[in-house]
Amino acid sequence: MPTMGSPWGSAMWMARALRVEEAQVVLSLDARKIDARATETQRLNLSRRHDRLQSQINSLVQTAATFLGPDWDSRLDGIH
């Protein structure tokens, strides 16, 4: 099993980040297709997908320091 901080672990983390980014794009496109006539089931499905995606993003952020360094988020200051 790869250890955190190893090149293998870094590659796995980056691959995971790319999958999350892809899921963000797909979810965004699907959300744009939803209109006022969407069923409650469709809206709930979209909401669940959003929640799952947010959990994945949170997990990536929590492990970012392992691969990007402890001050990785200081480089984001001023970026909005």
C-alpha positions as CSV (number, residue, x, y, z in Angstrom):
1,M,0.0,0.0,0.0
2,P,1.4,3.4,-0.9
3,T,2.3,5.7,1.9
4,M,1.3,9.3,2.1
5,G,3.9,11.6,0.7
6,S,5.5,9.0,-1.5
7,P,5.6,9.5,-5.3
8,W,3.0,6.8,-5.6
9,G,0.8,8.4,-3.0
10,S,1.2,11.8,-4.7
11,A,0.1,10.3,-8.1
12,M,-2.9,8.6,-6.5
13,W,-3.9,11.9,-4.8
14,M,-3.6,13.8,-8.1
15,A,-5.6,11.2,-9.9
16,R,-8.3,11.5,-7.2
17,A,-8.2,15.2,-7.6
18,L,-8.7,15.0,-11.3
19,R,-11.7,12.6,-10.9
20,V,-13.2,15.0,-8.4
21,E,-12.7,17.9,-10.9
22,E,-14.4,15.8,-13.7
23,A,-17.3,15.1,-11.3
24,Q,-17.6,18.8,-10.7
25,V,-17.9,19.5,-14.4
26,V,-20.5,16.7,-15.0
27,L,-22.5,17.8,-12.0
28,S,-22.5,21.4,-13.2
29,L,-23.7,20.4,-16.6
30,D,-26.4,18.2,-15.2
31,A,-27.5,21.0,-12.8
32,R,-27.9,23.4,-15.8
33,K,-30.3,20.9,-17.5
34,I,-32.6,20.9,-14.5
35,D,-35.5,23.3,-14.9
36,A,-38.7,24.2,-13.0
37,R,-40.4,21.0,-14.2
38,A,-37.8,18.7,-12.5
39,T,-39.2,16.2,-10.2
40,E,-38.4,16.0,-6.5
41,T,-36.5,12.8,-7.2
42,Q,-34.3,14.5,-9.8
43,R,-33.6,17.4,-7.4
44,L,-32.8,15.1,-4.6
45,N,-30.5,13.1,-6.8
46,L,-28.6,16.2,-7.8
47,S,-28.4,17.3,-4.1
48,R,-27.0,13.9,-3.0
49,R,-24.4,14.0,-5.8
50,H,-23.5,17.5,-4.7
51,D,-23.1,16.4,-1.1
52,R,-20.9,13.4,-2.1
53,L,-18.8,15.7,-4.2
54,Q,-18.4,18.1,-1.4
55,S,-17.2,15.3,0.9
56,Q,-14.7,14.3,-1.7
57,I,-13.4,17.9,-2.0
58,N,-13.2,18.2,1.8
59,S,-11.1,15.0,1.9
60,L,-8.8,16.3,-0.8
61,V,-8.3,19.6,1.1
62,Q,-7.6,17.8,4.3
63,T,-4.8,15.8,2.7
64,A,-3.4,18.6,0.5
65,A,-0.7,19.6,3.0
66,T,0.8,16.1,2.7
67,F,1.5,16.5,-1.0
68,L,1.7,20.3,-1.4
69,G,3.4,21.3,1.8
70,P,2.0,22.7,5.0
71,D,1.6,26.3,3.7
72,W,-0.1,25.3,0.4
73,D,-3.2,27.4,1.1
74,S,-1.1,30.6,1.8
75,R,-0.5,30.8,-1.9
76,L,-4.2,31.2,-2.4
77,D,-4.4,34.5,-0.5
78,G,-6.0,37.1,-2.7
79,I,-7.4,34.6,-5.2
80,H,-11.2,34.6,-5.4
